Amino acid sequence: MKKPALTSVDIHPVLAERWSPRSLDDQATISTEDLTGLLEAARWAPSANNAQPWRFIIARRGEEPFQKIVSALMGFNQSWSPKASAYIVIVANMKNDDGSDRAISLFDSGLAAAFLSVEAHHRGLVVHQMAGFDHAAISESFGLNDSQDAVIVLAIGTQAPAEALGEGPALEREIAPRERIPLDQLIISGKL
Ligand SMILES: Cc1cc2nc3c(=O)[nH]c(=O)nc-3n(C[C@H](O)[C@H](O)[C@H](O)COP(=O)(O)O)c2cc1C
C-alpha cells in the first residue's frame, strides 16, 4: 500500500513516498549491507557541536535482544511490530562533559532517525518509529548508564499487504489517509 504525501510543489520522491506502515513481512530479513547503510546514514546526520550523541542497539528478529525489546514495548506496539526484520534503538547521551543536562541530544537523535528512515525507504525498506516503550526496561536490559536515555525504537522491515494485519486498530490506521496540518497554518510569521 502506498500513501504518498500531497504537496503543493513536488518534493523528493523518497520523502513524498516514505510513510510508517505497520504491516510487515515476518519472513523478510535485513541484510548486513542494508543495516550498515541505515546506520551510516544515521551516523552522518548533523548534530549540535558535532557531538554525535546517538548510540545504537541492533536487534534482529529471532535473536534474544529482539525479544527483550518486544517485552519493553507498549501493548499496541507489541501487537504488530514483532514482524519487523530488526529493531534499532537510538540511545542518546543526555549529559555534557561537565555533567550538565544536554537537552539538544533529543533533537540530534531525531535527525539521526530521520536520516536513517530516508535511507531505509531509498533501499526499499520501511521504518516505523515507536516512542511507546518502557525506557527503564530498555536501560536495564541493555545496561545503559545514567547519562544514556533510549529515545526511540525503530521497527525496520519489508512492507506487507495491509490486510495481513487482520481486523483491528492497526488495520484501521494502515488504511487511513495520511494527514498533515496545512502549510499556511504552520507559518507563524512571514509568507511564501
Ligand atoms: C517520535 C515518534 C514516535 C512514534 N511512536 C509511535 C508508537 O509508539 N506507535 C506507533 O504505532 N506509531 C508511532 N509513531 C508513528 C507516527 O504515528 C507516524 O509517524 C505519524 O502518524 C505520521 O505518519 P507517517 O510516518 O506515515 O507519515 C511515532 C512516530 C514518531 C516520529
The ligand as an SDF file (V2000), in Angstrom:
LIG
                    3D

 31 33  0  0  0  0  0  0  0  0999 V2000
    8.7260   10.1920   17.7490 C   0  0  0  0  0  0  0  0  0  0  0  0
    7.6890    9.2770   17.1780 C   0  0  0  0  0  0  0  0  0  0  0  0
    7.0630    8.3540   18.0000 C   0  0  0  0  0  0  0  0  0  0  0  0
    6.1130    7.4580   17.4760 C   0  0  0  0  0  0  0  0  0  0  0  0
    5.5950    6.4800   18.2930 N   0  0  0  0  0  0  0  0  0  0  0  0
    4.7670    5.5530   17.7490 C   0  0  0  0  0  0  0  0  0  0  0  0
    4.3350    4.4390   18.5290 C   0  0  0  0  0  0  0  0  0  0  0  0
    4.7150    4.2660   19.6990 O   0  0  0  0  0  0  0  0  0  0  0  0
    3.4920    3.5410   17.9470 N   0  0  0  0  0  0  0  0  0  0  0  0
    3.0680    3.6670   16.6450 C   0  0  0  0  0  0  0  0  0  0  0  0
    2.3290    2.8010   16.1930 O   0  0  0  0  0  0  0  0  0  0  0  0
    3.4870    4.7140   15.8780 N   0  0  0  0  0  0  0  0  0  0  0  0
    4.3260    5.6420   16.3930 C   0  0  0  0  0  0  0  0  0  0  0  0
    4.8110    6.6800   15.6130 N   0  0  0  0  0  0  0  0  0  0  0  0
    4.3790    6.7930   14.1950 C   0  0  0  0  0  0  0  0  0  0  0  0
    3.5290    8.0390   13.9720 C   0  0  0  0  0  0  0  0  0  0  0  0
    2.2230    7.8110   14.4280 O   0  0  0  0  0  0  0  0  0  0  0  0
    3.5750    8.4000   12.4700 C   0  0  0  0  0  0  0  0  0  0  0  0
    4.8810    8.7020   12.0870 O   0  0  0  0  0  0  0  0  0  0  0  0
    2.6530    9.5800   12.1690 C   0  0  0  0  0  0  0  0  0  0  0  0
    1.3040    9.2200   12.3530 O   0  0  0  0  0  0  0  0  0  0  0  0
    2.8400   10.1000   10.7510 C   0  0  0  0  0  0  0  0  0  0  0  0
    2.6140    9.0640    9.8320 O   0  0  0  0  0  0  0  0  0  0  0  0
    3.6680    8.7560    8.6630 P   0  0  0  0  0  0  0  0  0  0  0  0
    5.0130    8.4330    9.3190 O   0  0  0  0  0  0  0  0  0  0  0  0
    3.1150    7.5430    7.9620 O   0  0  0  0  0  0  0  0  0  0  0  0
    3.7820    9.9430    7.8010 O   0  0  0  0  0  0  0  0  0  0  0  0
    5.7610    7.5450   16.1150 C   0  0  0  0  0  0  0  0  0  0  0  0
    6.4010    8.4880   15.2880 C   0  0  0  0  0  0  0  0  0  0  0  0
    7.3600    9.3220   15.8120 C   0  0  0  0  0  0  0  0  0  0  0  0
    8.0580   10.3070   14.8880 C   0  0  0  0  0  0  0  0  0  0  0  0
  1  2  1  0
  2  3  1  0
  2 30  2  0
  3  4  2  0
  4  5  1  0
  4 28  1  0
  5  6  2  0
  6  7  1  0
  6 13  1  0
  7  8  2  0
  7  9  1  0
  9 10  1  0
 10 11  2  0
 10 12  1  0
 12 13  2  0
 13 14  1  0
 14 15  1  0
 14 28  1  0
 15 16  1  0
 16 17  1  0
 16 18  1  0
 18 19  1  0
 18 20  1  0
 20 21  1  0
 20 22  1  0
 22 23  1  0
 23 24  1  0
 24 25  2  0
 24 26  1  0
 24 27  1  0
 28 29  2  0
 29 30  1  0
 30 31  1  0
M  END
$$$$
